Amino acid sequence: MPLSPEFTDPRLVAVYDTLNAYAPGAQPDFYLRVARECGARSVVEVGCGTGLVSRLFVEQGYDVTGIDPSGPMLEIARARPGAGRARWIEGDVGALDVTDADFAFMAGHVAQFFISDDSWRHALRVLHGALRPGGHLAFESRNPAARGWETWGDRTTTVDPVAGPVERWGEVHDVSGDVVSGRMHVRFLRDGDELVVDGPQLRFRSVDELRRSLDEAGFAVTQAYGGWDRRPLDERSPEIILVAAKRGGTAAEQVVGGAG
């Protein structure tokens, strides 16, 4: 499937980090903390994009591999300070050739871009093979019960250091089961240009489905959270955040993060 222009159009790639900024204490801090608790040294980020999160792991001294299908996004990743200490792979998850990582993660709701069951099962098989026995996988997915797509039409304006103020909003085109398709509008207020791109198309899997797929792929879920502050997961949680261990490690290796 061709990549959305959100990840390939030079003007959109240039403002991607501004439009998708992480809140303080959110994904990057969470995944760094889990990696520390796992005692990880080698880390894989699937869907690393511009390398924003991978760079933080590099700064903390981890051995980092970042993989993403977008060449333009990886150009930004490779240009970051210290990026030469990481390994960058251009390709989909099937191009990942790591076999003994301690920790793998998907930030930015990357897990929701695997629309079909086959593509999701394939991704989990690849990640299972990329981790050593007892290694950990962590990712987040938006809780379908929270119906987050109903807010896609909300308009937000952020200021990019180069492009200036940028307005963004979306619209929902279709909700078919747990797959939601939409269209994104990005308006550069400095010159009035507006770009309209199809996407995103996202799969909103339930926590039961995610747990089942992990179990079938050879993982044991060790922690489940409903927010980046580690609040318990319940039916009203906006996020489904899962940490899972590759089966085959010792009991000590398969415990992380306390009671959750």
Buried (B, 14 or more C-beta within 10 A) or exposed (E): EEBBBBBBBEEBBBBBBBBBEBEEEBBBBBBBBBBEBBEBEBBBBBBBBBBBBBBBBBBEEBBBBBBBBBEBBBBBBBEBEEBEEBBBBBEBBEEBEBEEBBBBBBBBBBBBBBBEEEBBBBBBBBBBBBBBBBBBBBBBBBBBBBEBBEEBEEEEEBEBEEBEEBBBBBEEEEBEEBBBBBBBBBBBBEEEEEBEBEBBBBBBBBBEBBBEBBEEBBBBBBBBBBBBEBEEBEEEBBBBBBBBBBBBBEEEBBBBBEEB
